[in-house]
């Protein structure tokens, strides 16, 4: 937030660690006159751990009162090489033509060493349920096999929960048929299961009774989906089927952020991965 703004243009300098952050191509300024997009140049790379983004806000954009300026940084996806040290502090410097300077710095904080953290990569195999959407027969995609690979260094904690979300107007509730760990059968009765409803969606939880060791894979196999009703359901909107793995409640262990914490049968751009798949909301 910029306060006590005078009639002079402002120069802003943002120093950051490019290993920690990705930078967008502009900032957003919000003041009493509305919202303004300000294009910024590419950052200047000083070193592998230090970049500087410098830009100006002219008088016309300043407005008459306080202005809120977004910092155009987003956390970088470092997985699987997210263990960094040391890192550069993030610093914002604001100056005007009259050489007045205001500087704010955000330092890094100590976190759990990566050697004591755990993580998982979640993937799924999918089956089709026929639905009628916009006058055409399409496929509603339902997970039938779920794989949770423990990527370490520590094990997935016991009492972790795998949640399958399905559209309750299209399919019957999920039914867990078997569990395997590293392709070896596990005792199905030891895995807790529960079913919830949230609006029109089913939420089916599977709770792990034990840790899943690093580099091991937990596989959940479900009964093939059963369509509700005798005819193809006609849908205008639906809940896309999703799979998520969440940490145990009050977990003390730190969880690594991966690009595969959940699974859904659509691409990163929001398009279905399977031809003639029905689209909906998540």
C-alpha positions as CSV (number, residue, x, y, z in Angstrom):
1,X,0.0,0.0,0.0
2,X,1.3,3.4,-1.0
3,X,0.1,6.3,1.2
4,X,0.7,10.1,1.2
5,X,1.4,10.1,-2.5
6,X,2.4,13.4,-4.0
7,X,2.2,14.5,-7.6
8,X,5.6,13.1,-8.6
9,X,6.2,9.8,-10.4
10,X,7.4,6.9,-8.3
11,X,10.2,4.5,-9.1
12,X,9.9,1.0,-7.6
13,X,12.7,-1.6,-7.3
14,X,11.9,-5.2,-6.4
15,X,14.8,-7.4,-5.4
16,X,14.1,-11.2,-5.1
17,X,15.5,-14.7,-5.4
18,X,14.5,-16.1,-8.8
19,X,14.9,-19.6,-7.4
20,X,11.9,-18.9,-5.0
21,X,9.7,-16.8,-7.2
22,X,8.4,-16.6,-10.8
23,X,7.7,-13.0,-12.0
24,X,4.7,-11.9,-14.1
25,X,4.9,-9.3,-16.9
26,X,3.1,-6.6,-15.0
27,X,1.7,-5.1,-11.8
28,X,-1.8,-4.1,-10.9
29,X,-2.5,-0.7,-9.3
30,X,-5.8,-0.1,-7.4
31,X,-6.8,3.4,-6.3
32,X,-10.0,5.5,-6.0
33,X,-10.0,5.9,-9.7
34,X,-10.2,2.1,-10.4
35,X,-7.8,-0.6,-11.4
36,X,-4.8,0.0,-13.7
37,X,-2.5,-2.6,-15.3
38,X,1.1,-1.5,-15.6
39,X,3.4,-3.4,-17.9
40,X,6.9,-4.0,-16.5
41,X,10.2,-4.9,-18.1
42,X,11.9,-8.3,-17.7
43,X,13.9,-8.5,-14.4
44,X,17.7,-7.9,-14.4
45,X,19.5,-11.1,-13.4
46,X,22.3,-10.2,-11.0
47,X,23.2,-13.7,-10.0
48,X,21.5,-17.1,-9.8
49,X,20.1,-16.2,-6.5
50,X,19.3,-12.5,-7.0
51,X,17.2,-10.6,-9.6
52,X,16.0,-7.0,-9.7
53,X,12.8,-5.7,-11.3
54,X,12.6,-1.9,-11.7
55,X,9.6,0.0,-13.0
56,X,7.9,3.4,-12.7
57,X,4.4,4.6,-11.9
58,X,3.7,7.9,-13.6
59,X,1.7,10.8,-12.2
60,X,-1.4,10.0,-14.2
61,X,-1.7,6.6,-12.6
62,X,-1.2,7.8,-9.0
63,X,-4.7,9.1,-8.3
64,X,-5.5,11.4,-5.4
65,X,-5.4,9.0,-2.4
66,X,-3.8,5.8,-1.3
67,X,-2.9,3.2,-4.0
68,X,-2.5,-0.5,-3.7
69,X,0.3,-2.0,-5.9
70,X,0.5,-5.8,-6.4
71,X,4.0,-7.3,-6.3
72,X,4.2,-9.5,-9.4
73,X,5.7,-12.6,-7.8
74,X,4.3,-16.1,-7.5
75,X,6.0,-19.0,-5.7
76,X,8.2,-21.0,-8.1
77,X,7.6,-24.7,-8.5
78,X,10.9,-26.1,-7.2
79,X,9.8,-29.8,-6.9
80,X,11.7,-32.0,-6.6
81,X,14.7,-29.7,-6.0
82,X,13.1,-27.4,-3.4
83,X,15.9,-27.7,-0.8
84,X,17.7,-24.3,-1.1
85,X,20.2,-22.4,1.1
86,X,21.0,-19.7,1.5
87,X,18.4,-17.5,-0.2
88,X,18.1,-13.7,-1.0
89,X,15.7,-11.6,1.0
90,X,12.9,-9.9,-0.8
91,X,13.2,-6.1,-0.8
92,X,10.9,-3.4,-2.2
93,X,12.4,0.1,-2.6
94,X,10.2,3.1,-3.5
95,X,11.7,6.5,-4.4
96,X,10.4,9.7,-6.0
97,X,11.9,12.5,-8.0
98,X,12.7,14.2,-4.7
99,X,14.9,11.3,-3.7
100,X,12.6,10.3,-0.9
101,X,13.2,6.5,-0.3
102,X,11.1,4.0,1.5
103,X,12.4,0.4,1.8
104,X,10.7,-2.8,3.1
105,X,12.4,-6.2,3.4
106,X,11.0,-9.6,4.0
107,X,13.5,-12.2,5.2
108,X,13.3,-15.9,4.9
109,X,12.2,-18.0,7.9
110,X,13.6,-21.3,9.0
111,X,11.5,-24.3,8.1
112,X,11.7,-28.1,8.7
113,X,14.7,-29.5,6.9
114,X,13.8,-31.4,3.7
115,X,15.3,-34.5,5.2
116,X,12.5,-34.6,7.7
117,X,9.6,-33.9,5.3
118,X,7.3,-36.3,3.4
119,X,5.5,-36.1,0.1
120,X,3.4,-38.0,-2.3
121,X,2.6,-38.2,-6.0
122,X,-1.1,-39.1,-6.7
123,X,-2.3,-40.5,-10.0
124,X,-5.4,-42.5,-11.1
125,X,-6.8,-44.8,-13.7
126,X,-10.3,-43.8,-15.0
127,X,-13.4,-45.6,-16.3
128,X,-16.4,-44.1,-18.2
129,X,-20.0,-43.6,-17.3
130,X,-22.3,-42.5,-20.2
131,X,-24.2,-39.2,-19.7
132,X,-26.2,-37.0,-22.1
133,X,-24.9,-33.4,-22.3
134,X,-26.0,-30.8,-24.7
135,X,-27.9,-33.4,-26.7
136,X,-24.8,-35.6,-27.2
137,X,-23.7,-38.8,-25.4
138,X,-20.5,-38.2,-23.5
139,X,-18.4,-39.9,-20.8
140,X,-18.3,-39.0,-17.1
141,X,-14.8,-40.1,-15.9
142,X,-14.6,-42.0,-12.6
143,X,-11.4,-43.1,-10.9
144,X,-11.1,-46.9,-10.5
145,X,-7.4,-47.2,-9.5
146,X,-5.6,-44.7,-7.3
147,X,-1.9,-44.7,-6.8
148,X,-0.1,-42.7,-4.0
149,X,3.6,-42.9,-4.4
150,X,5.6,-41.9,-1.3
151,X,8.4,-39.7,-2.6
152,X,10.2,-39.3,0.7
153,X,12.5,-38.7,2.3
154,X,10.1,-39.6,5.2
155,X,7.1,-41.9,5.0
156,X,3.5,-40.8,4.3
157,X,2.2,-40.5,7.9
158,X,-0.4,-43.0,9.2
159,X,-4.0,-41.7,9.2
160,X,-3.5,-39.9,5.9
161,X,-6.7,-39.6,4.0
162,X,-7.4,-40.3,0.3
163,X,-10.7,-38.6,-0.8
164,X,-12.6,-39.5,-3.9
165,X,-15.2,-36.9,-5.0
166,X,-17.9,-38.0,-7.5
167,X,-21.1,-36.5,-8.8
168,X,-23.9,-38.1,-6.8
169,X,-26.5,-37.7,-9.5
170,X,-24.6,-39.8,-12.0
171,X,-23.0,-42.6,-10.2
172,X,-23.5,-44.8,-7.1
173,X,-21.1,-44.3,-4.2
174,X,-17.5,-45.6,-4.6
175,X,-16.8,-49.1,-3.3
176,X,-13.2,-50.0,-2.3
177,X,-12.4,-53.5,-3.6
178,X,-8.8,-54.0,-2.6
179,X,-5.6,-52.4,-1.4
180,X,-2.0,-53.1,-2.4
181,X,1.3,-51.8,-1.2
182,X,4.2,-52.3,-3.7
183,X,2.0,-54.8,-5.6
184,X,1.5,-56.9,-2.5
185,X,-2.1,-57.3,-1.1
186,X,-2.8,-55.4,2.1
187,X,-5.5,-56.2,4.7
188,X,-8.6,-54.3,3.4
189,X,-10.4,-54.3,6.7
190,X,-7.6,-52.2,8.3
191,X,-8.3,-49.2,6.0
192,X,-11.1,-47.0,7.4
193,X,-13.7,-45.8,4.9
194,X,-16.5,-43.3,5.2
195,X,-19.0,-41.6,2.9
196,X,-20.2,-38.0,3.0
197,X,-22.6,-35.9,0.9
198,X,-21.8,-32.3,0.0
199,X,-24.6,-30.9,-2.1
200,X,-24.8,-33.1,-5.1
201,X,-21.4,-34.7,-4.6
202,X,-20.2,-37.9,-2.9
203,X,-17.1,-37.6,-0.8
204,X,-15.6,-41.0,0.0
205,X,-12.7,-41.1,2.4
206,X,-10.1,-43.9,2.8
207,X,-7.8,-43.6,5.9
208,X,-4.4,-45.3,5.9
209,X,-3.8,-47.4,9.1
210,X,0.0,-47.3,8.8
211,X,2.8,-45.2,7.3
212,X,3.6,-45.7,3.6
213,X,7.4,-45.9,3.5
214,X,9.4,-43.7,1.2
215,X,9.6,-45.0,-2.4
216,X,6.6,-47.3,-1.7
217,X,3.3,-47.1,-3.6
218,X,-0.1,-47.4,-2.1
219,X,-2.7,-48.6,-4.6
220,X,-6.5,-48.5,-4.0
221,X,-8.7,-50.5,-6.4
222,X,-12.4,-49.7,-6.7
223,X,-15.4,-51.6,-8.0
224,X,-16.3,-50.4,-11.5
225,X,-18.7,-47.4,-11.3
226,X,-22.4,-48.1,-11.5
227,X,-24.6,-45.5,-13.2
228,X,-27.6,-44.3,-11.2
229,X,-30.9,-45.1,-13.0
230,X,-31.6,-47.2,-16.1
231,X,-31.1,-44.5,-18.7
232,X,-28.2,-42.2,-19.4
233,X,-28.5,-39.2,-17.0
234,X,-29.1,-35.8,-18.7
235,X,-26.8,-33.2,-17.2
236,X,-26.3,-29.5,-17.5
237,X,-23.6,-29.2,-14.9
238,X,-21.7,-31.8,-12.8
239,X,-19.0,-32.2,-10.3
240,X,-15.8,-33.4,-12.0
241,X,-14.4,-36.5,-10.3
242,X,-11.3,-35.8,-8.2
243,X,-8.8,-37.6,-6.0
244,X,-6.9,-35.9,-3.2
245,X,-4.5,-37.0,-0.5
246,X,-4.5,-34.9,2.7
247,X,-2.3,-35.1,5.7
248,X,-3.6,-36.4,9.0
249,X,-5.2,-34.0,11.3
250,X,-2.8,-32.1,13.5
251,X,0.2,-33.6,11.6
252,X,3.5,-32.5,13.0
253,X,5.5,-33.5,9.9
254,X,6.0,-31.0,7.1
255,X,4.6,-32.0,3.7
256,X,6.5,-31.3,0.5
257,X,4.6,-29.4,-2.2
258,X,4.5,-31.5,-5.4
259,X,2.8,-31.0,-8.7
260,X,0.8,-34.2,-8.1
261,X,-1.0,-33.7,-4.8
262,X,-4.3,-34.6,-6.5
263,X,-5.6,-36.2,-9.6
264,X,-8.3,-35.1,-12.0
265,X,-9.0,-36.3,-15.6
266,X,-8.5,-32.8,-17.1
267,X,-5.3,-31.0,-18.3
268,X,-3.8,-28.1,-16.6
269,X,-5.6,-25.8,-19.1
270,X,-9.0,-27.3,-18.0
271,X,-9.6,-29.5,-21.1
272,X,-10.7,-33.1,-20.7
273,X,-7.9,-35.6,-21.3
274,X,-10.3,-38.2,-22.8
275,X,-12.2,-37.6,-26.0
276,X,-16.0,-37.0,-25.6
277,X,-15.6,-36.5,-21.9
278,X,-18.3,-34.4,-20.1
279,X,-17.2,-31.1,-18.7
280,X,-18.4,-29.6,-15.4
281,X,-17.2,-27.8,-12.3
282,X,-14.8,-28.8,-9.5
